Amino acid sequence: MRFISGIVVGVLLSAGVVTLSAQNERAMHPRIAAAITALKDARAYMEAAPHDFGGHKVAAIRSTDNAIRDLGQALQFRAREDRR
């Protein structure tokens, strides 16, 4: 039982380090963090819009999702490199 408790605590602490690293990267790269926030807001707006933006809605949402993912991966990369 102590072994399992130790593993659980270790996983939780590791997750905390990753979360702190991600927050630190957002603080170190505020323009990227702001871009992610703005893209998420734009995506929500497009998703809820009753029109299709001249047929570009689906492609715009897909591109926005890709940009959000890529920017998040960029911050994760920096966080990993900074921990070395």
C-alpha positions in Angstrom: 0.0 0.0 0.0 2.9 2.4 0.8 4.4 1.6 -2.6 1.2 2.5 -4.4 0.8 5.7 -2.3 4.4 6.6 -3.2 3.7 6.2 -6.9 0.5 8.3 -6.7 2.4 11.1 -4.9 5.2 10.9 -7.5 2.8 11.2 -10.4 1.0 14.1 -8.8 4.2 15.9 -8.1 5.4 15.3 -11.7 2.1 16.7 -13.0 2.6 19.7 -10.8 6.1 20.3 -12.2 4.7 20.1 -15.8 1.9 22.5 -15.0 4.3 24.9 -13.4 6.6 24.7 -16.3 3.7 25.4 -18.7 2.7 28.4 -16.7 6.2 29.6 -16.6 6.5 29.3 -20.4 3.3 31.3 -20.8 4.7 34.0 -18.5 8.0 33.9 -20.5 6.2 34.1 -23.8 3.1 36.3 -23.2 2.5 37.0 -26.9 2.1 33.3 -27.6 -0.1 32.9 -24.6 -2.2 35.8 -25.7 -2.4 34.4 -29.2 -3.7 31.1 -27.9 -6.4 32.9 -25.9 -7.4 35.0 -28.9 -7.5 32.0 -31.2 -9.7 30.1 -28.7 -12.1 33.1 -28.5 -12.2 33.4 -32.3 -12.9 29.7 -32.7 -15.8 29.8 -30.2 -17.2 32.8 -32.0 -17.0 31.1 -35.4 -18.4 27.8 -34.0 -21.4 29.6 -32.6 -22.0 31.9 -35.6 -25.2 31.2 -37.6 -23.5 31.9 -40.9 -20.6 30.1 -42.7 -18.4 33.1 -43.5 -18.8 32.7 -47.2 -18.0 29.0 -47.0 -14.8 29.4 -45.0 -16.1 28.5 -41.6 -15.1 24.9 -41.5 -11.6 25.5 -42.9 -11.1 28.5 -40.6 -12.0 26.4 -37.5 -9.7 23.6 -38.7 -6.8 26.1 -39.2 -7.5 27.7 -35.8 -7.4 24.3 -34.1 -4.1 23.6 -35.8 -2.7 27.0 -34.8 -3.7 26.5 -31.2 -2.2 23.0 -31.1 1.1 24.2 -32.7 1.5 27.1 -30.4 0.8 24.9 -27.4 3.4 22.4 -28.7 5.9 25.3 -29.1 5.4 26.2 -25.4 5.7 22.6 -24.4 9.0 22.2 -26.3 10.4 25.3 -24.6 9.3 24.0 -21.2 11.1 20.6 -21.9 14.2 22.4 -23.1 14.3 24.8 -20.1 14.1 21.8 -17.7 17.4 20.4 -19.1 
